[in-house]
Amino acid sequence: MTGEQTIDEGTDFEQHRRYLSAVAYRLLGSLADAEDAVQDAWLRWQGTDRSAVREPRAFLTTVVTRICYDQLGSARARREAYFGEWLPEPSISAVDRQPGPEDAASLGESVSYAMLAVMEQLSPAERVAFVLHDVFAVGFGEIAEALGRTPESVRQLASRARRRVREGTSGASMTWAEPEAWAEDEQVAEADTAAGSGPLDRPWRRLDRPEHRKVVAAFAAASLTGDISGLMAVLDPDVVWHSDGGGIVRAGAQPVLTADRVARLVSGITRWLDPESGLEMREAEVNGAPGLVLVDKTGAAMGVMAFEIADGRIVEAYAVVNPEKLRRVADGAVSTYLPRREMPGRHEPAGA
């Protein structure tokens, strides 16, 4: 292989790296694992005879999909042994940077943090079918090749996954097309994919961003002052609070339910922290929606919060405080003020 060939192959791959990273992240729910999957794909690409590859993007999508599919099986076993809830690693961007039409080809459709969390309930095959087809508008034939299944079986996997995700995110800050519209959407998606055009609108739509931001800001203000009545005003009566400390940082082992319990939990947040921490809650885009990044007085990350909102109230809240999932939040700085679990084997109250 000549030096010129090596450069050409690298250039081809780099043109698709952002897209491949987006696919891998949505499949795995981990930015770190997604980076590893894309790097593995790069190594395999270097050993591939490019003269036999007609469509580099389709070929690389299949490679990354197979790598992630293999990882999903082992990841599920690891996550079953995880302390408490396993939540996806959040993807953070600046408040003023929102995906536009030019991002659709490389990032796929917007996937909320709640939807990413619900996808943990899918089987590896269901997740692959749902992500590739519904998020990235990949045709069933191409997905079937990656999974070693028939297009019809992949269509059924995607349909089953879609229903499970829809059930898991009902009432959140997105709305879904009615079930009878899905078949038509799938037929159009197949034709659209065959024509080589970009992703279609998927069966979900983002709702009022200004309202979402207003609710998040009100939540932050009430949290920092311990204002229970203020928290109750922005929490849905049936709100669910999820937290992930990874068994390293103090966090609940089970979700906390109802507005009263969540309000009392959150209002006491400052009591768990060293008073010298200087806790701040800064607005940020968390997986494409307004959320919060928690930092200490040095600017080091203490946590990330994502929210799903319906009718002006929070219906799902996600708090990620596992230090291993905060390394891409504040330029790699993770706070030393995070309250560590004193005894790994000790049972802690839910939501603690």
N, C-alpha and C positions, 0 to 999 in steps of 0.2 A: 504494500500500500504506500503510495507516494504522500509527501507532505501536503500537496495540493488536495488530494483526496481526503486526507484527514481533516483539513480545514473545512471542506465542503460538507463532510458528514457532521462535523461539529456545528456548523452554521445551520444545517437542516434541523438538528435537534434543538438548538437554542431558540429557533423560531416557534417551537411548540412547547418549550419548557413551562411557561406560565399556565398554559392550558392543561398540561399533564399534571402540574402541581395542584391545580384546582380540582381535577378529577380525583387524584389520589387523596386529597384532604377530605373531600366529601365522602369518599368510600371508607376512609379509616378514622376520621374524626380526630386526627392528631397531625399537627403540622410537622413535628419531628419525624414521625413515621412516614409521612407523605414525602418529605425530603429524601429519606432513605430509599423509598420506592422509586422515585424519579432518578436517583443516582444509580440504582440497580439497572433501571431501564437504559440509562446512558451507557453503562458498561456492555450491556447486551447489544445495543445499537452499534457500538464500535466493532463488534464481531459479526455484524450482519452484512451479507452481500447486498449492497444497495441496488445493484442492477436488477435484482429480483423484487424490489419494493416499488409498487406503482404509486401508492399513496402513503407517504411517510407519516402523516398525521393519524390516519386510520390504523396503520401498522403499529405505531407507538402507543396509541390508545389501547389496542389489544394487549400489548406487552405490559403496560402499566396495570391494566385491569387484572390480568392473570397474577401479577405479583401481589396486588392488593387482595385479590380473592384468596390466595394462599395464606396471607397474613391474617385475614379476618377470622379464619377458623381458630388459629392459635390465640389471637387476641381475645376472642370470646372466652376461652378457658381462663386466661389471665384475669380478665375483668370480673369473672365470677368469684375469684379469690380476693378481689380488691376490697379494702376496708371502706364500707359505706357505698355511696353512689359513685359510679364512674361517669363523669361528665366529659364531653368533648373539650379539647383544647380550644380556647376562643381565638378568633382571628380579629385583630384590632387594626383599625385604620383611623386617620384623622377625621374629625367631625365634618370638615369641609370637603372631604373626598368621598363622594358617593358614586357607585358604578353607573356608567352611562351606557348608551347604545353601543358605543365602540368596545365595551368590555364584554358584551354578550358572547362573542365568538371564543374568547379565551377564558372567561370565568363561568359561563353557563348562566342559568337563571339563578336569581338570588335565593339562597336557602337560609332561613332564619336559624338562630341557635336552637330554638325549641324543636324545630323540625330535625335538625342534626341529632339532637338528643333522642328524639323518638325513633330515629333510624337504628338506634342501638337494639331495638326490639325485633328488627328484621333478621331473617337468616342471611348468611353471606350472599347467596344467589339472589334473593329478593332485593337486597340492597344494591347489588351491581345492576340489576335490571332497572330498578327505580331511578338510581342516580344517572346512569348513562342515557336512558330514554327520556325521563321526565325533566331532568335538569340540563342535559347536554344535547338532547334531540338526536341521539345516536339511533340508527335503525335497528330493529329487532334482529335482522339478519347478521349484522356486525356483532351485536351482543352475543348472539347464539354461537358465533365462531369463537369468541373469547371464552365462553363458558362450556363449550363442547355440548351444546343442547340444540334443540330445534327452535326455529323462530316462534312457533306457536307456543311452545312451553315457556319461552322467555316472555311472550306477551302475557301469559297467565301469571307468571311471577311478578311482572310489573303491575298488573291489575290488582293482585292480592296485596302487594306492598303499598300501593297507592291507597287502598281502603284502610289498611292498618295505620298508615301515617295520617290519613284524614281523621280517623277516629281519635288518634293521639293528640292532634292539634286542634280539635274542634273547640270553637269558642275563643281561640287565640286571635292575635292581630293579623289575621289573614282570612280570606274567604275562599271557598272552593266552588268549582263548577258542580252542577248536579251530576249524579252518576250517569244519567243517560247521555250526558254530553261527552263523557270520557271516550266512548267508542269512536265518536266522530273525531275527537281530538287526536286519537291514536292513528286513525286513517290519514288525517291531514298531516300528522307528523311524519308518517312513513313517506308520503308523497313529497313533503318538504325536504326530508333528508335525501331522498333520491334525486331531487332537483339541485341539491348542493347549497341550499340557502341556510340561513342561520336558525337558531333556536326559536321555537314558537312561544307564545304566552302559555305557560303551564296552567294546570287547573287551580292555581292559587294566585292571589293578587295581594300586594302590599296595601295596607290601609293608611290612614292619616298619620304621616310622619310628624307634623307639628304637634298633634295631640300626643303622640308617643313621647316626643321630647319633653313636653310640658309635664306629663305624668312622671317621667323619670326624674326631672328636676325637683318636683314636689317630694318625691320619695327620698331623694338625697338630702334635701333640707330637713325633712322630718327625722330622718335617720340620725343625722349628726347632732340634732338637738334633743333626741330622745322623746320626740313629740308623738305620743301614742295616738291621740285624736287625729293628728295630721296624717299619720300612717294609715289609720282606719279609713280615711277619706279617699285614699288612692288604691286600697287593696280590695279586690273582689271578695265577697264573703267566703267563697270556696277556693281562695288562692292556695297554691301549692308552692312551698319553698324547697328548693333543692340545693344541696351544698356538696362540695368535693374538696376534702383536705388531703386525700391520698393516704390517710393514716399517719401523716407527718404533722399537719397543722390541725388544731382543734376544729372539728366540723361534725355535723350530725351524721349518724349512720343511716338514718331514714328521713324521708321527706317530712316536712312539718305542714300540717293542714289547718285551714281556716284563718280568717283575717285576725281574729283576736290573738291566736297563738303566734302567728308570724309577726304581728305588731309588737308583741311583748319581747319576742326574740330579738328583733332588729333594734328596738329601742335600747336594749342593753348592750349593743355592740361595743360602745366606747368603754364599758366597764371591763371587757375582756382584754383590752389593749393597754399596753404601757402608756401612761399619760404623757410620756415624753415623745410618743410616736408622731404626733402632729398629723393625725389622719386627715386626708383630703379625699373627696370624691369628685373626680373629673369626668366630664362628659366625653364619650368616645363612640365611634361606630364599632359595635360588636356584632360581627357577622352580618354587616349590612344594615343594622338598625341601631337607634340611639340606645346606649348603655352607659355603664360607669366603669372607670378604672380607679381603684383605690390605691393611693400612694402614701408613703410616710413623709416626714419633713425633709428628707433628702431626695425625694422624687423616686425612690425605689418602690417596686410594685408590692402591694399587699393583697390584691385580689382583683377580680373582674366580675361584674354583674351584668347579666342579660335578662331581658324581660319580654314577656308576651302580654299584650294589652287588648282588652275588649271593652267597648263602651266606656272608655275613660278610666278603667281600673285594671290593675295588674292581676292577671289570672295565673301566671306562672313566673317564678323568679328563680334565677340560677346564679349561685355564688361559687366561683372557682377560686380557691385559696391554696391549692396544692402548688408548692414552689416549683415543681417540675413543669407545670403548665403555665408558668408566669415568665419564663425566660425570654419570651419574645414580646413582652409588654412594655417595659420601660428600659429599652436599650440593654436588656440582659440583667439589670439590677433587681434583685429580689430582697425585700425588706427583712432585716434581722429582728424586727419587732413582732413578727407573726407569732401568735401564741402556740407553742408546740404542745403536742399531746404528751402528758407527763409519763403515762404508762401505756405502752402499745396494747397490752392485754386487758386494760381496764375498760369496763363498759361505761360509756358516756351518755348522758341524756340526749334524746333526739333533738337535733337543732343546736346542740351546744357548740 
